[in-house]
């Protein structure tokens, strides 16, 4: 169990909690070998990419 909202706040933006959860889900489903950085870059505006990738990677490490 983890607190995605707290982790997202620590990353710097509460709105990234969905990426924390996505990272944890990707790990639990064994889908780490996909290009998630590329997917995030493709779907988000450039100004949001770095912080969301950071949150995703933290979730992936949970």
N, C-alpha and C positions, 0 to 999 in steps of 0.2 A: 504494500500500500504506500502511496506517496501523495503529496499535496501539490498538484499541478499548478494551482494558483500561486502558492508560495514560491515555487521554482520559477514561474514566469515573472513574478515580481522581482526576484533576485536577478533574472536575466535583464530586466529593465523595462518590460512592457507586459502588463497583465493579459493583454490580448494574445500573447504567444502561448498561453496554456494549452490551446488545441494542438500546437506543435509538440509540446512536451508529451502529451497523451499519444499523439501519432507516433512519436519515436518509441515510446514504450510498447505500443501495439505492434509496430513493425518488428521489434526485437522478439516479442512473444510469439509472433507468427512465423519467425524465421525468414523474413523478407529483406534482411540487411543487404543482400547482394545487388539490389536494384539501385539505380542512380537517383537517390532521393534528393541530393543537392540539385541535380538537374531539373527534377520535377518541381521543386520549390522555386527555382529560378524561372521556370517556364510559366508558373501560374501567379506569381506575386509581382507587384511593382518593385522595381530595382531598389527603392529606398527601404523596403521591408525585408529584403532577402537575407541580409547578414544576421539580423537579430532572430529571425525565424529559423535559420539553419542552426544557430547557436542553441536555441531552445530545443529543436529537434534532436540534436546530438546529445544534449543532456538527458532527454527522455530515452534515447537509445541506450544510454549508459546505465539506466536504472535496472 
